[in-house]
Amino acid sequence: MKITARILSAAFAFHSLALFAAPQFKWERVDVGEIEIGYGVQIADVNGDGKVDILLADKKSIQWYQNPSWEKHVIAKDLTERDNVCITARDLTGDGKCEIAVGAQWNPGNTTDADASGAVFYLVPGSNRTKKWTPTKLQNEPTVHRMHWIKSSDGVHSLVVKPLHGRGNKGGVGRGGLILEYHMPKNNRSDWTTEVVSDFMHLTHNFHPVNWDDDREEELLIAGKEGIWFFNERGGKWEKRQLTDKAAGEIRDGRLPDGKRFIVTIEPHHGIAATVYVETKEGLWQNTSVLDNELVAGHALQVGDLLGLGNDQIVVGWRGQRKAEPGIKIFTPANKDGSKWHGQKISGKGIAIEDLKVADLNGDGKLDIIAAGRATKNLVVFMNAR
């Protein structure tokens, strides 16, 4: 009886801690009514002033919002006939200013024609980074969908670009998508070389760079119809390992209170369920918790210690179109092993989440949330007020 009481007391104390540290955020509008879709959000220092800025790939324009005034600077427009779809930004040279690549010509219904479907551009800045940047067009696969700058073992960065479908793929069936790693030449206007990361996955909606070993080289988590796969480059060859076998659209990783690594997914593509898996030594990772199985068009995930608890929390965003209310929820571990979580919704119909990121925008040591709305056509910051 006494042992049971102590166990219950410990469980209550941990759960109370999570509730006591409940999220508190102040809504701040960055761009209202002038966003057409808000496909992709990135956070990076664009002008080298030591403050991270907000970058957005919108329907026909690429723009960044200067911290802290959020003044908008359009740096590319009408790159292709069709929509922009993704953006990646990172300081590759150590000068404090980010380099930018974007994906465009979004045409998922055409999986065969690389000119009519998909485009990849490296943007070259002039002396004034608030003015138009010069696009350098790179080769591409059809249905370009997501991209990331990643660091190799020698500290040099490359660009990884992932299509949604393979060539000739119909309904998620056919050839796998050709995920390419682009290597930048010394003269970035010269031809970039490419190598294949993966060629077997279907409906690869999103992917995520990680650094899980002791070297500087970053690895990749890729979400698709075949589940979550881990890719690690060794000796110039990408090795792979399957972590989950359920179709997934979004993927991020984090640490639990007990120190174990976890991944969180949205299942399936544009799915309804946010699911947590905990690392296992062999075989597929253990499915420990379904955070929410009533999402409508789940489309965004982020992980970080927003509440200052010493472990990670999960931020889930969904678009909630077709008569359902959109929103953002934050999930906090309610026990050490991540088998129970406490969720709190922090937004509603005011923003239909297309993409979101977390970052410390004002230098106070607290992670804030940056979200782009699709149906609501807005860009919003949720400043951390805990």
N, C-alpha and C positions, 0 to 999 in steps of 0.2 A: 504493500500500500504506500509506504514512504517512498520507495523507488519510483513508483508510478507518479506520485505527486511531484517529485523532483524533475522527472522528465517533462511533465506538463508545464511546470514552472519555467524550465529552460526554453521550451518551445514558445511559450507565451511571451517571454522576455524578448526573444529574437524577433517574433512577429510584431511586438509592440515597437521595437526599434525601427522596423521598416515603416510602420504607420507613422511614428513620430517624425521620421525624415520624409514625410510626404512631399511630393513635388510642388513647388510654387513657381509659377512663371508669369511674367508680364508680357502681354501681347504688344508687339511693336510693328507697325506696317512699314514695309520697305518700298513696295511697288504695288499699287492697287489699281486694277482695271486696265492696265496697259500690258499685262502679261497675256499672251495668246494661249500658251499651253504650259510652259515651264518644264520642259522635258528633263533637264539635268541641272543639278546644283553642285558647285564645287566651292571649297573654301581655301584660299591661299593669299599670300601677300603679293599683290600685283605690282605696286609701285615702289616697294622697298622701304616703306616708312616704319616697318616693324609691327604693323597692325594687319591682321588677316582681313581680307576683303571677301565679298560674296560674288561668285561668278555664276552666270546663268546661260544655258543654251535654250533659247526660246524658239518658237516656230520658224521664224525667218531671220533672227538676229542672235548675235553673241554679244553679251554685255557683262560689265562688272560694276559693282556698287561699292563706292569708296567708304571705308570705315573711318570715322563714325557718322558722317553726314548722310551716308547712303546715296550720294549723288551718282546717277547712272551714266556710264560711259559705254556707248555702243562701239565695239571694235571690229565687227564684221557683220555684213548684212547680205542676204540673198546669195549665199555661197553656191546653192544649187536650186534647181527648179522646185524640189520638194523640201520637206521640213528638215531642220536640224534635229538631232535625236540624242546626242551625248557630248560630254565635255570632260576633259581631265586637265588638271593644273597642278604643277609641282615645281619647286626650285631645283633645277637639275645641275646648276653650275656653282651654287654656294654664294651667289651674289645678293641673296635676299629677295630676288624677284622671280616670280614663277614663269615657267614655260607652259604653253597651252596647245593642246590638240583637240580637235572636235570631229564629230561624226555627223553626216548629213545625208540628204537624198533618201529619207526614210520611206521605204516602199516595201513593206513586208509581204505583200501579195505577189511580188515578182522575185523569185528565187534563182533566176537564171542569168539575168543581164546585169553585169557589174557597173555599167554606165547608168542604166535607168533605176537601179536600186543599190543604194549605198555609196558613200564617199568618205574619205579620210583626209583631213587637212591639218598641217602644222602651221600655226599662225606666228608670223615673224613681226615683232614689234619695231616701231620706229623709236626715235629719241623721246617722243611724247607718248606714253602708254595709254593716255586717255583718248587718243585719236585712232583712226582705222589701222589695223594690223594687216600685213600682207599674207594672204593664204598661199601655202605651198601644197599642192595636191599630191597625195601619195596613192599607190595602188590600193585596191580594196576588193573584198568579197561582196556579193550581194547581201542585203539586209543587215548592214553594219548597225550595231545596237548599243554596245557598251565598250569603254576603253579605260585603261589605267597606265600611268607611268609606273614602272617597277625598277628596283635597284638590283643590279647583278652583284656577283661576289667581288668584283674588282671596283665596286662603287659607281660604275657607269650605269646610267639609266637607259632603259628601252621602253618602247610603247607596245602594249599588248592590246589588240583589238579583237572583239568577239562579235560574230554575227548572231542573229536570232535563229536562222535556219541554214542548213547546208544547201549547196547548189542543187536546184531541181527538186528540193524537198517540198512535199505537199502534205499539209496537215500534220506536221511533225514526223513524217515518214519519208525515208529515202536516205540520201547521203548525209553524214554528219556535218556539222558546221566546222569550217576551217578557221580555227583560232590562230592568229598570227602574231608573232613578236617582231616588231620593227626596230632596226638598229640605225641610229642617227649617224650620218656621215660627218666628218669634221666640217665640211661645208654643207650646211643643212639644206641648201638648194640643189645638191646633187642627189642621185638616186639613193634611196634608203634600201638596205637589204632586209630580207624577211626570213624567218624560219617558222615551222609549224609547231605550235604548242600542243594542239589536240585536233583530231579530225573525226571523232566518233560520236560526239554528243549531239542531242537534238533539243530544240526549244531552249537554248541556253540563254535565259533571260538576264541574269546578272552574275557578276563574279567579284572577288574580293582579295586584294593582296594581304599576305600575312608574313610574319617572320617567326617561325616556330623552332628554329634550330640556332646554333651558336654563331653561324657566319652572318655576314652582312646581306647576303643574297635573300631576296624576298620570294616567297612561294605564292601559289594561287589556290583559292577555293572557287570552284565553278559550279553553279547551280543549273540544272537542266532536267529534262525528261527522265534521265537515268539516275537522278538523285544528286548528291553532293560528292564531288571528286576533288582530291588534293593533288596538286601538281608541283613537282620539285625538279629544278634543273640541275643535273649532275653530269659533269664532263661533256657539256654541250648537248645533252639529250634530256628531254623532259620525261621524267618518270611519273607514274600516276598511281593513286590508291583510292578506292571507293570508301566513303565514310557513311553515306546513307543510301537507301534504295528507293525512296519515295520522290516522285516528281516535285521539283521546287523551282521557285522563281527568284527568291531573294536569299542572300546568305551573308552573315557576319559572325565574328567570333569574339569571345570574351573570357573572363575568369570569374569563378564562383567564390563565395566566402571561404570554402574549404581549399581554395587554391587550384582546383581542377579546371582544365580548359573546357569550354563549351562552344557549340555553334548554335545559332538560331536561324531558322528558315521561315519563309512564307510558302505554304504548300497549297495547291500546285502553282503553276504559272498564273499570275493575277488571282491568287488563291484566297481561301477563307480561313486558313489555320496558320497561326504562328507557333512553331514547335521548337523545343529545346532538346538538344542531344549532348550527352556528356562523353568525353573522351574515354576510349577503352584501349587496352594495349594491343589487342588483336581483333580482327573482324570489324563489323559495322559498329558505329557508335551507338550508345544506349539512348533510346528515346525516353526521357525522364518526365517531360511535362508538355502539355498543350496549353499555351498561354491564353489563346482565344481561338475559337473555331467558328466565329460568326462574322469574320471580316467580309467586307464587300469590296472586291478588287484591291486586295492587299498589294501594295506597290512600293513600300519603303521600309528599310530597317536601319537602325544605328545602335551601337553599343558603346557605353562609356560610364564612368562614375559621375553621374550628374548630381548625386545627392551627397557626395563626400563620405561614403560608407567604407571605402577601402576595397570595394569589389564592384563589378560592373552591373549596370542596369540595362534594360532593353527598351528601345524606343521603336514603336510600330506605327506605321502610317498607312491609311487606306483611302481610296478615292471615293468610295461610297456613292457612286452614281446610280441611276435608275431607282429612284425613290428611297434609297437608303441614306442615312446621314453619315458623312465622312468623319474622319477624326484622327487624333494621335493619342496613343496610350503609352504610359511608362510602366514597365513591369520591374518590380524589385524582388530579389530572392527573399522568401519568407522562412527559409531554413538554409543550412550550410551547404547541402548537397544539390540544391537547385531542383528538388522534386516538387516544391511548392513556391508559388510566386504571388505577390500582391500587385494588382493592376489598378491604375488610376487614369482616367481620361482627362486630357488637358485641353482638348479643342473639339469643336463640333462642326456644324454646317458652315462656319465661316471660311473654312479652307478644305478643299478636296485634294488630298495629298498625292502629288505626282512624284516628288522626290524630297528627301530631307537629309540634312547633315547635322552633326553636333560639333561645336567648337567654342573656345573661349573668345568671345568677340571683344570684350572690354577690358581684358587683362586682370580680372578680379579672381582668377583661379577657379572659376565655376564654368562648367560647360553649358552653353546655350543651344537652342534648337533653331535651325534655319529650314524653312519649308516653302516649297513652291506648290501652288494650287492649280489644278487643271481646269475643272469646270468653274471654279471660283475666280480664275484669272488673277491671282495675286501672289506676292512674295512676302512672307511674314517671318519675323524673328520673335522667338519666345525667349526673353531674357530671364536667366535663372535668378530667382529672388529668394532662394532658401536662406 
